[in-house]
Amino acid sequence: EKNDLKKINGIGPFIEKKLNDIGIYTYEQISQFDSELILQITDAIQFFPGRIDRDDWVGQAKRMMS
């Protein structure tokens, strides 16, 4: 089951595709990001360092699940 990750502020079509390419498809997956995983994902998708924390993707994903 794939979620529309673009509903998370800071994720557009380009970043959603990059996340999908590395196996991230759901709010649940994003809600479980920890600091180490955030660093790995930032590196893997070549995204602005600190952006995942600044835009609070984890918090947004948790709210989307409830």
C-alpha positions in Angstrom: 0.0 0.0 0.0 1.6 3.2 -1.2 0.7 6.6 0.4 0.7 10.0 -1.3 4.0 11.3 0.2 3.5 14.6 -1.5 0.9 15.4 1.3 3.9 15.9 3.6 5.1 19.5 3.5 8.5 19.5 1.9 8.0 16.5 -0.3 7.1 17.2 -4.0 6.9 14.9 -7.0 10.7 14.8 -7.5 11.5 13.9 -3.8 8.6 11.4 -3.7 10.1 9.6 -6.7 13.5 9.6 -5.0 12.1 8.1 -1.8 10.1 5.5 -3.8 13.4 4.6 -5.6 15.0 3.7 -2.3 12.0 1.8 -1.0 10.1 4.5 1.0 6.4 4.4 0.2 4.4 4.9 3.3 3.7 7.4 6.1 4.5 4.6 8.6 8.0 4.2 7.1 8.7 8.0 7.4 7.2 8.1 11.0 9.9 5.6 12.0 12.9 7.7 10.8 15.5 8.3 13.5 18.6 10.6 13.3 20.8 7.9 11.7 18.2 7.0 9.1 17.6 10.6 8.3 21.3 11.1 7.5 21.3 8.0 5.3 18.2 9.0 3.5 19.4 12.6 3.0 22.6 11.2 1.5 20.7 8.6 -0.6 18.2 11.1 -2.1 20.8 13.9 -2.3 18.5 16.3 -0.5 19.2 19.4 1.5 20.8 18.4 4.9 18.6 19.2 7.8 15.5 19.6 5.6 13.8 16.4 6.9 14.0 17.6 10.5 13.2 21.3 9.7 10.1 20.3 7.8 9.2 17.7 10.5 8.5 14.9 8.1 8.4 12.4 11.0 5.8 14.4 12.9 3.8 15.1 9.8 3.8 11.4 8.9 2.6 10.4 12.4 -0.2 12.9 12.1 -1.2 11.5 8.6 -1.5 8.0 10.1 -4.0 9.0 12.8 
